[in-house]
Amino acid sequence: MSKIYFVDSENVGDAWIDLLLADPNGTFLIFYTSHSPRIDYEHAIALMNAKNKPKFIRCYEGSNALDFQLVSYLGYQLRSKNTDEMVIVSNDTGFDAVVHFWSEQNQAITRLTSSNIPTPEIKTEPTPVSEEKAAPSSSVDTDTEQTIGGVDLRELYTIINCVGSKESSYIHLAYVHFYGIKKGEELYKYMRQEKFAAPSVSWKKETRFKKFCELIFKHCNTADTEVPADFIAYLYATLTQTDDKKSLNRKLQSKYPRQGMQLHKILKPFYKTLLKIKK
């Protein structure tokens, strides 16, 4: 029995590519919107070389809109391909009601979370790890003093702990923006080989949000824009899942007329990441 995968890309990012590589005989339907995270370069290359090509289905946007469209498409496929096994790829437990309903109708439907997706081995050259001492950072809280390619390993761990070890696309985005494309790619490959394992922390959402914002301004505030003392707290309080870049730009310029435009430029690449952290 072949499998059809219904991928909630807003929820699992590009983790489904590992699944596609692990099941070359499966059919992959990728439901996406403008809120779906970007695909990192390693995954993009793997996708280009994959034998089975996925079908991308753009969804209308709105509250739970992608979920409804995915489920309706699944029902349509059940009607026409009732011999296949259907797999919903999502961390959203709301889909379990669909799974239970159709399972009672003797249909083979399951839900697969990103944590249960097998990670294929990717042959990359590991970046040498040095034993150099690194200056302590206020945004990191682990004990190790190693560096990788001149970057404090504690800071790399902080990024992982802020966005989540399963969110590879967000980790990749941060590494490339913070450390440059070449070094960011090398760091990403190394940490991916380590399965993004980082010392566990018990940070609240506000703490993860604050630490990630501090790293954004540490690495991306090239114009030395003055950051108001209350800015991160204001951003956390005002940022909502319905915001887009234009609405956030208006909010920042209204609250901070002098620095709002520059603050928006600094944060622009990271709004989806910050929304993910706050979600």
N, C-alpha and C positions, 0 to 999 in steps of 0.2 A: 504494500500500500504506500503510495507516494504521499508526501506532506505538502500542504500549502501553508505558508507562514504569513500572517497578517501583522505587520510591524507598525507599532505605535511609535514613530520616530521622535515625536515630541517628548516622549517619556524615556526611551532607551538610547537616544542619540544614534551614533553609528555603530553601536555594539553588535547590531544584527549582521554586520559584514563578517565578523568572526564565525557566526552561525552559517552564513552562506558558504563560506570556505569549508566548513566542517560537513555540510550536507549538500554536495554538488548535484544531487538528484532532486532537491526540493524546489518548489515554486515560491518565489518571494514577492509579496505585494507590499510595497513601502508607502505608507500613508504619511504625507508630510504637509507642513504649512511653513510660513515664513518664521515661525517660532521654533522649528526643528533645528537643533544644533548643527554646526558645520561638520563636514567630514574631514578628518585629518589626512595628511599626505600619505602616510603609510597605508591607511585604509583605502584611500583613493587608488593607489597603485595596485593594491591587492584586488580591488573591485574591477579594475581595467583588465587584469589578467585572469579573472575568474571565468570558468567555462559557462556557468549558468548565470544569465543576466537577469537582474530583478526588474520588476515593473514598478515604476514610480507613479503614484496616484496623488495628485494635488487636491487638497481638501479645502472647503470653505472654512473660514475662521469664525470663532465664537466660543462661548462657554461650553466646553466638552464637545465641541462640534466635530472634531476629528474622531472622537470615540463613537459618536452616533453613525458617522459615515462608514467607519470601519465595520461596525456591527451589521449595518444594513447590507454592506457588500458581502460579508460573511454569510448572511442568510441567503443572498442570491447565489453564492457559490455552492452552498449546501444543496440547493435545489438542482443545480446542473452537474455537480461533481460529488454526489453523495457517497462515493466509494473512497474518497480521499480523507486523510486525517488533517484536521484543521488545527493550527497552533497560533494562538494570539501571543505575540511577543510584546510584553508590557509589564511594568512593575505596578500598574494600577490594579488594585484588588477589586475595583468596580466591575471589571470584566468577569469576575468569578460567577456572578449571577447568570451571565450568558452561558458560561461553561456548564454550570449546574443544570440550567434549563435544557440545553441541547443534549447533555449526557443522559438525562432522563428520557429523552426521545431516542436513545440508543445511537446517538451520533458521536463520532470520535473527535472530541474537541478538548483541548487542554490550553493552559496558559503557561508561558515560559518567561521567567524573569531574567533580567540582564546578568544577575549574579550566577545563574546556572548555564549561561552560554559558554561553551568551551572556547578557550583561547588557543589558536593554532600557534605553533612555533614559527617565529619570523627570524631569519638569519640576518643579524646585524652585527657590526663591529662594536663591541662595548667601548664606551668612553673611559679612558684611564681614570682611576680614582686616586687622588693625591692625599697626602696626610697633612696638607698645609693648614695652619691655623686660620680661622676666619673671624672677622670682627663680629661680635654678637649683634643681633638685630632685635628690635623691640617687637617685631611681628612674628617671631618664632619662639617655640618653647620646648624644644627637645634638647637632649644633652650631647648628642654627637657633634664633633667638631670637624668632620670630614668635609672636603669640597669635591665637587665634580666639575671638571673643566673650569675651575676658578670660581664656581658658584657654591655658596654655602648649602650643604645638603639639608640643613634644617629649614631653609627657605623653600626648597623643593617639596619637602614634606608638608610644610604649611599650606602650600597651594593645593596639594592633594587632599589634605584634611578639610580645607575650606569648601572645595567643590564636590568632593566625594571620589573615592578610588575607582568607581565604576564609570565615571563621567570622563572618558578619555578625550573626547573632543574639546571639552572645556579646559582640561589640563594642557592639551596641545596649544590651544589658543593663548593661554597665559604664558607658557614657556616661550613661544615664538615672539609675542609682543614684549615680554619683559627682557629677554636675553638676545633678541635678534634671530633672524630666520635660521642661519647656519648653526649657531650654538643651541638655539631652542630645539631644533630638530634632533641634534645629538643628545641633548639632555632627555628629550622625550623618548627616544629609542632606548636609552639606558634604563630609564625608570619603567618603561613598558616591559623590558626584559625582567625587571624585578617585580612585575605585576602590580606596579604602583603601590607596593606595600609601604606603609608609613606607620610610625608609632601611634598607637591609639590615643585619642584625646576625648575629653567630655565637654567640648565647647557647645554653647548654645548658638542658635542661629545668629543672634546679634553679634556674638563674638567672632564667628566665622566671617560674617559680612564686614565687620570692622577691620579684621586682619587682612582680608583680601583688598579692601579699599586702600589700606595703608601701603600695600605692595604696589597697587596701581600707581599711586602718587610717587612712590619711591622710584619707580622705573620709567614712568611715562610722562611725568611732569617736566618735560625738557625745557619748557619756557619759564620754569620757576614761578608758575602762577600761585598767588597766595591762596591757601586753602583755609576758609573760615573755620574757627574752632568747633563750631556746631554743625559743620557740613555733613559729616558721615552720619551723625544721629538724625539730621533732617532728611537725608537721602533714604535712610532705612525706614523712616516713618512715612515718607511720601510716596515711595516707589510701590506701584501696584502692578498686578499681572495684566491689567488692561492698558498699561502705558506703552507707548512706542517712542521712538527717538524724538519725534517732533514734539509730542506732549511733554516729555521730560525736559527738552530744551526750553520750552516755554516756562515750565515750572522753575527751572534753575535761573533763567534770566529775570523772572519776576521776583524771586527770593533774593538773588544776588546780582543786582544790575551791573556791578562793576566787573565781577569775575565769571558770571554765569555762562557766557559763551565759551570761554576757555575751559571751564570745568566740564562743560558738555563735550567738547572735543576730546578731552582726556579720557572721559568715561565711555564715549560712544562705542568702542569695540567690545565693551564688557557689560552692557546693559542686560543681555540675555543671561550671562553668567551670574550677575547679581540677583536677577529675578529667580534663577534656579536655586541659589543659596537661600534666598528668603522664602521660597515656596514651602 
